Amino acid sequence: MNDYHPLPRDESQSAFSTNDTTQDTNGHSPEYLTAQLPSATSSRSLMTVQRVAFALVGLLLVSGATRALVNQRDAKALQDYTSATLERRVLTTKAKPGSLQQNLRLPTSLRGNTEAVIYARTNGYVSNWHKGIGDYVKRGELLATLDTPEQEQQLAQARAQREQIAAQLELAEKTLARWDSLAQRENAISPQDLDEKRSLVRQTRADLTAADANVKRLDNLENFRHIRAAFDGIITRRSVEIGDYVAQGSKELFAITQTDPLRASIWIPQSYADNLAINAEVELNLREQQGPLEARIERIAGGIDPSTRSRQVDLLLPNSDGALLPGAYAEVNIPVTSSVETLVVPAATLIIRDQYQRIAVVDAENKISFRNVKLGRDLGRDVEVLEGISTGDTLVVSPPDQLVEAEAVKTQEWKPAAPVGR
């Protein structure tokens, strides 16, 4: 078997070889055509590369522009989000005009129409007490008795001395009478001796007057051993026991209070002090009593207390049945009219720093400005503002500590919570 395999024919060579002696229509020889083929191919390749390069550059430019637009859009979106996030949202409200007609509610304590503390006016030991707390007493009624043995001895001694002086005066008067009789009948008595007798009588009379005064003083001290009530009233305190030693004016023995009528004192602020009248009726409330009680303005102070800037007013309250007790706490309601126009704002709007009161106000451009204000009365959840804001201002409720001047904010109307019923 023959292993003969014919070699593949090179078509390009065969084509050229078959046309070796031929020429093209232009008269070029095959060698010339063969030399021109690589140059055309290179030109086409260069153009292709340029086109691809231009396409890549254009693609890169389009991609860069697209990326820049996307980045710009994302940056703007981030800026808008950041601005929306950083812009603070605050709750706002408006100030309300305060009422010129006010109902003042002021604390007070009831006290007796007349109150007195009884002290001893002499020294001694308590031998007995006759009245205790809660007892009703009449004027001059005996409350306690003191044992004063030393004063009894002093009184007895003073009376004895008075008798001695009285005897001396009687003798001096009789002696003067004899000397006057002798002086009229005889000239044996000199005027000097007669004047001495007359002077002795006058001196003895003076001594007798002094002795009488001393006896009366000691007698009064002896009477002071009986402690008596100064007026009609009720014993509210008793501070002695049998056997206690008391010195003159050193220890309280009893306290007496007259309970009908009762009195109370209140202090009206200066802004309302001019709208009061004597005998005007006011309401007085005690927790132990059902409903208000009627009291009457009895006295009004003629001036303002410079320490409290208020005016004292005394009230009179009937207590014929004795149901009200002195010393009880009470509240007085007084309708008054103020001449000062005020605004009422929630207490949550106040900013208190460094002893200054301020309120944050939102202007027409939604920017913050701080106003110093002057406060009036504290009404609990609300306060009165006398100066610093007007009714058209928008006030910030519960302003955060980070809030600064001229900061732009978003506002939302504040709705106060309804009070919880008891």
LOLORO-574834 format. One record per residue (C-alpha): residue in one letter; z, y, x. Coordinates in steps of 0.25 Angstrom, whole numbers. Example, Ala and Ser with C-alpha at 12.3 -4.5 7.8 and 13.67 -1.06 7.14 Angstrom:
BEGIN
a 31 -18 49
s 29 -4 55
This chain:
BEGIN
m 0 0 0
n -3 14 5
d 7 24 5
y -2 36 4
h 2 48 -3
p -7 60 -4
l -1 73 1
p 0 84 -10
r -11 94 -9
d -8 108 -6
e -15 115 -18
s -14 129 -11
q -21 124 2
s -31 117 -6
a -34 129 -14
f -36 137 -2
s -43 126 6
t -53 125 -5
n -56 139 -6
d -56 142 9
t -70 146 9
t -69 154 -4
q -67 169 -6
d -61 176 -18
t -69 185 -26
n -65 197 -18
g -70 191 -6
h -56 188 0
s -54 176 8
p -44 166 5
e -35 170 17
y -34 184 11
l -29 179 -2
t -19 170 5
a -14 182 12
q -12 191 -1
l -4 181 -9
p 10 183 -2
s 9 198 -3
a 7 198 -18
t 18 188 -20
s 28 197 -12
s 24 209 -20
r 27 202 -33
s 41 197 -28
l 45 211 -23
m 42 217 -37
t 50 205 -43
v 62 208 -34
q 61 223 -37
r 61 220 -52
v 72 211 -51
a 80 221 -43
f 77 232 -53
a 81 224 -64
l 94 220 -57
v 97 235 -54
g 94 239 -68
l 103 227 -73
l 114 232 -64
l 112 247 -69
v 113 242 -83
s 125 233 -81
g 132 245 -73
a 129 255 -85
t 134 245 -95
r 146 242 -87
a 149 257 -86
l 147 259 -101
v 156 247 -104
n 167 253 -94
q 166 267 -100
r 168 261 -114
d 179 253 -109
a 186 264 -102
k 184 273 -114
a 190 262 -123
l 202 261 -113
q 204 276 -113
d 204 276 -128
y 213 264 -129
t 222 270 -118
s 222 284 -125
a 225 277 -139
t 236 269 -132
l 243 281 -125
e 242 290 -137
r 256 290 -143
r 258 288 -158
v 270 296 -164
l 276 297 -178
t 277 310 -184
t 283 318 -195
k 284 332 -201
a 297 340 -202
k 302 343 -216
p 308 356 -221
g 323 356 -222
s 330 360 -235
l 337 373 -235
q 346 367 -245
q 355 358 -238
n 367 349 -242
l 377 349 -231
r 385 336 -230
l 397 340 -221
p 410 331 -217
t 424 336 -220
s 438 331 -222
l 447 333 -234
r 460 340 -231
g 472 345 -240
n 472 359 -246
t 485 361 -238
e 489 352 -226
a 502 353 -218
v 509 346 -207
i 524 346 -208
y 532 348 -195
a 547 349 -193
r 553 363 -191
t 566 357 -185
n 570 346 -176
g 577 334 -181
y 576 319 -185
v 569 314 -197
s 580 309 -206
n 570 306 -218
w 556 308 -223
h 554 309 -238
k 539 310 -240
g 528 301 -234
i 512 301 -233
g 506 301 -247
d 518 308 -254
y 515 320 -262
v 525 331 -259
k 529 345 -265
r 531 358 -257
g 545 358 -251
e 547 343 -254
l 556 336 -243
l 547 327 -233
a 557 324 -223
t 571 327 -217
l 576 329 -203
d 589 327 -197
t 593 339 -189
p 608 338 -184
e 606 348 -173
q 601 359 -182
e 613 356 -192
q 623 359 -180
q 615 371 -176
l 615 376 -190
a 630 374 -191
q 633 381 -178
a 624 393 -182
r 632 394 -195
a 645 394 -188
q 640 405 -178
r 636 413 -190
e 650 412 -196
q 656 416 -183
i 647 428 -183
a 649 432 -197
a 664 431 -194
q 662 440 -182
l 654 450 -191
e 665 450 -201
l 676 454 -191
a 667 464 -184
e 664 471 -198
k 679 471 -201
t 683 477 -187
l 672 488 -189
a 678 491 -202
r 692 493 -197
w 686 502 -185
d 679 510 -195
s 691 513 -203
l 699 516 -190
a 689 525 -185
q 689 533 -198
r 704 535 -198
e 707 536 -183
n 700 541 -171
a 706 530 -163
i 693 521 -163
s 682 526 -154
p 668 526 -159
q 664 517 -148
d 673 506 -153
l 668 508 -168
d 653 507 -163
e 657 494 -156
k 663 488 -169
r 651 492 -177
s 641 486 -166
l 649 473 -166
v 647 472 -181
r 632 474 -180
q 631 464 -169
t 639 453 -177
r 630 456 -189
a 618 453 -180
d 624 440 -175
l 627 436 -189
t 612 439 -193
a 608 430 -181
a 617 419 -185
d 612 419 -199
a 598 418 -194
n 601 406 -185
v 608 399 -197
k 596 402 -205
r 587 396 -195
l 595 384 -193
d 596 382 -208
n 581 383 -209
l 580 373 -198
e 590 364 -206
n 581 365 -218
f 569 361 -210
r 575 348 -208
h 569 345 -222
i 554 343 -221
r 547 348 -233
a 533 349 -239
a 526 362 -237
f 517 360 -249
d 513 350 -260
g 505 339 -254
i 504 325 -249
i 510 319 -237
t 498 315 -228
r 506 312 -215
r 521 308 -211
s 524 308 -197
v 539 306 -196
e 549 295 -198
i 564 295 -200
g 571 297 -187
d 560 305 -180
y 564 317 -172
v 555 329 -175
a 555 342 -168
q 551 355 -174
g 536 356 -176
s 533 344 -166
k 530 333 -176
e 522 332 -189
l 530 326 -200
f 522 327 -212
a 508 331 -216
i 505 336 -231
t 492 339 -237
q 489 345 -251
t 478 337 -257
d 474 345 -269
p 464 351 -266
l 458 346 -253
r 451 354 -243
a 439 351 -234
s 432 359 -223
i 417 359 -219
w 409 366 -209
i 395 372 -214
p 384 374 -203
q 381 388 -200
s 367 387 -206
y 373 384 -220
a 386 392 -219
d 381 404 -227
n 378 397 -240
l 392 393 -244
a 401 399 -255
i 416 398 -258
n 419 389 -270
a 406 382 -269
e 406 367 -273
v 403 357 -263
e 402 341 -264
l 412 333 -256
n 410 318 -254
l 420 307 -250
r 416 293 -248
e 428 289 -256
q 425 297 -268
q 413 294 -278
g 405 306 -279
p 406 320 -273
l 418 329 -274
e 417 344 -277
a 423 353 -267
r 424 369 -266
i 422 378 -255
e 435 385 -253
r 433 393 -240
i 422 396 -231
a 424 401 -216
g 420 415 -213
g 413 412 -201
i 405 401 -193
d 413 392 -183
p 406 395 -169
s 409 381 -164
t 403 373 -175
r 393 384 -181
s 399 381 -195
r 407 387 -206
q 419 381 -212
v 420 378 -227
d 433 374 -234
l 432 365 -247
l 442 363 -258
l 442 349 -265
p 451 347 -277
n 459 334 -276
s 469 335 -288
d 469 319 -289
g 472 317 -274
a 460 307 -273
l 455 314 -261
l 463 313 -248
p 464 323 -237
g 458 320 -224
a 446 312 -231
y 432 313 -225
a 422 320 -235
e 408 326 -235
v 404 339 -241
n 390 342 -247
i 387 357 -247
p 374 362 -252
v 369 373 -242
t 357 381 -240
s 352 384 -226
s 344 396 -222
v 337 389 -210
e 324 382 -213
t 324 368 -206
l 315 356 -204
v 319 342 -206
v 314 332 -196
p 317 317 -193
a 328 315 -183
a 318 306 -175
t 309 317 -172
l 320 324 -163
i 319 323 -147
i 333 326 -141
r 332 328 -126
d 341 336 -117
q 349 342 -129
y 336 347 -135
q 329 343 -148
r 314 342 -149
i 304 337 -158
a 290 331 -154
v 279 338 -162
v 264 333 -163
d 254 345 -164
a 241 346 -170
e 234 339 -158
n 244 327 -159
k 251 332 -146
i 266 332 -144
s 274 344 -143
f 290 345 -142
r 298 355 -150
n 312 359 -147
v 319 360 -161
k 332 365 -166
l 340 356 -175
g 348 358 -188
r 356 348 -196
d 355 333 -193
l 351 326 -206
g 352 312 -201
r 338 307 -201
d 333 321 -201
v 336 334 -194
e 334 348 -196
v 326 356 -186
l 328 371 -186
e 318 375 -176
g 306 370 -168
i 297 363 -178
s 289 367 -191
t 286 359 -203
g 271 357 -198
d 275 350 -185
t 272 335 -183
l 285 329 -177
v 286 316 -169
v 296 306 -174
s 303 298 -164
p 295 303 -152
p 294 294 -140
d 301 298 -127
q 287 298 -120
l 281 308 -129
v 277 321 -121
e 273 335 -124
a 258 336 -128
e 256 321 -129
a 245 317 -139
v 250 307 -149
k 246 300 -162
t 254 303 -174
q 259 294 -186
e 267 299 -197
w 281 295 -197
k 287 289 -210
p 302 288 -210
a 309 275 -214
a 316 275 -227
p 331 276 -227
v 338 263 -228
g 346 263 -241
r 361 259 -240
